[in-house]
């Protein structure tokens, strides 16, 4: 089953009360409205795209290792995914799908990394709960996501919905504000140029990881 099929099933189960967390119709509408507002803002068009130069960054993983983009690219291309956090079931499905192709990515000389605004402890939880074998880096206050054009602030009514679900981002995230990245996936070549970009303001829509492999083949 393709990743998007799994995401569609998850969304349908959630919105139709087939999961332990059952949202009200009003909460579902608030979530839909927030997504429409983000789409209508046109921010996705301002995010970095293929052909742009990736901004350098320096971020830590839960073990205290520092990852610097320019140093990583010395060894080969980088597959970089931005996601919302361990509290987001859509993101967890996405990470598991990436893990399923990790060895194929690495066989093409590339490295796979994930970035989220969550704390280091929650990054470790993401790795453990999803059985991931690639690094998850903490991006406090979504500062790196901002340089890629991905960071946005949640509206007040959506904040209250998330709190009611037990997803208080001020506890999950390494910063104190309610900012998230739009889910995004990039392939960055050794020259620092973005060879592939997929950014979607609808967090329930993700590209299949198999799309990465032909891109990496061309970079070899």
N, C-alpha and C positions, 0 to 999 in steps of 0.2 A: 504494500500500500504506500502510495506517495505521501510525502509529508503533508501537503495541503489537504489531502483526504482525511488524515488523522486530525488536523486542526479543525476542519469543517465539522467532523463528528463531535469533537470536544465542544465547539461553540454551540452546536445543536443540543447536545446533552445539557449544557449549562443553562441555556435560555429556556429550555423546556422542563426544567426541574428534575432532571434525572441524575443529578449529582448531590452529594451531601449538602453543599451550599446552594440554597434555592433563592435566587434573586426575585425581587418584586418586578412587576411590569414597569413601574416608575424608575427603578434602578437600571433596568435594561435600557430604557429610553435615554437616561442620563449618559450612560456609557456610549450608546450609539451617537448621541448628539455631540459628545466630546470628540469622537472620531471624525464626524462630519466637519466639525469646526476646524480641526487640525488639517484635514484634507483641503478645505476651502481656503485656509490661510496661505496656501502655496509654499509652505516651508520646504516641502520635499524638493521643489525646484531649486532651492538655494543650498541644498546639501551638496557635498562633494560628489563628483561623478567621474566616470571613466575619462581618463586623459588629464585629470587634475593631479597635482602633486600632493601626496599625503603629508600632513604636518607631523613633525617629529613629536614623540612623547616619551615619558619615562614613568612607568607605573609598577606597582608591586603586586606579587601574588601572596597567598596566605602564608607561605613559608618565608617571606621576607626577601625573595629574589626580585631583583630589579630588571625590568624589560624595557630596553630603549630601542625605538624603532630603527634608527640608523644602524645600530649594532646587529639587530636581527636580520636585516636585509643583506648583510655581508654573506650570510650563509644560504640565502635563497629567498624566493617569494614568500609572502605572508598572506594567509587567509585570516581575516579579522572580522569578527562578528560582534555587534553591539546588541545587548539585550537588557530587558527591564529589571529582572531580578528573580531570585529563587521563589518568590511568592507568586509568580506569574506562570500558570500551567502551560500556556501557549509557548512561552520561552523554554520551558523544560523539555517539551516535545521537540523543539527546534534543536536544542543542545544534544539531545539523544540522537537525533538524525545526523547531526554533524559528527558525533562520535562514531557512528556506523561507517562513515567514509574516511575517518581520520587516517587509517593506514594507507588508503589510496592517495590521499593528499600528501602524506609524508613520502610515499614512494615516488612522487613527482618532484621531490626536493623542496617541498614547501613546509611551512610550519603553521599550525592552527592555534589561534588565540581567541579568547572571548573577553569582552570588557563590559562591566556593568557599574552602576553607581553605588552598589551595595557595599557593606562593610567586608573586611577581609574574612571575618568569621562566617558571614553568609556566603561568600565566594567558596569557602571550604565546604560549606553545606551543599552548595550547588554541585560541586564535584562529587561529593560522597553520595548524595541522594540519586544522582543521575549516572553514577558509575563512569565518570569522565576521566580521560587520560590526557587531557590538554589543559594548559594553564588558564585560569580565570583571574583577570586583573581588576583591581578596585580603582574606580575613577571618582574620587570624592567631588561632590558638587557638580558632577558631569562636565568637568572642565575640558577633558579631551573630546567628549561627545560634542561639546560646543564648537571646538575648532573644526570638526567635521560637518558642522551645520545641522546636527541631529537633536540637540537638547531643546526641550520645551517645558513650560510650566503647566501643571494640571489645573483645570478650573475648580473653583471652590466646591461646586456640587459633586463633582467626581471624587474629590478628596474625601468628602463625607461618606460617599458610597464605599470607597476602599476601606476607610476606617471601620465601617459597619461589617465588612467582610473579614476584619482582623488583619488587614494589610496596611498598617500604619507605616508609611515610608520613612517617617522621621526616625523610626526604630530600625528599619531594615537598611537604610542607606548611610553612607559614610558622611554625608552632608546633612544640613538641617532644613533644607528647603525641599519642596515637592516638585523636583524636576526629574524628567526621565528622558532617555534617548528614544527617538523613533527606531524601531528595529532595523538594523542595516547589516549588510554583508559586503565586504570588500575583498578583492584580491589586489595586493600591492606588489609590483615587480621589484627586482633588485635595484632598479634605477630610481625607486621612490615614486614612480607614477602609478596611479590607480588603473589597473587593467580591466577591472570588473566592479560594478557597483549596483546594489539593489537596496533601495530605501523605501519603506512603505509606512505611511502614517496610520494604517490599519494594522494593529498588532496581531490580528488573527490571520494575516496573510503573510506567508514566508515562501521564498523560492526553494525548490528542491536542491539539496546539496549536490546532487549529480551534475547540476549546471556548472559547478566549479571545475570539474575535471578537464573538460576541453579547453578552458581558459588556461589552466596550469600546463596543459600539453603544449600550448602555443608559446609559453614562456620558457620552455626547457631549451 
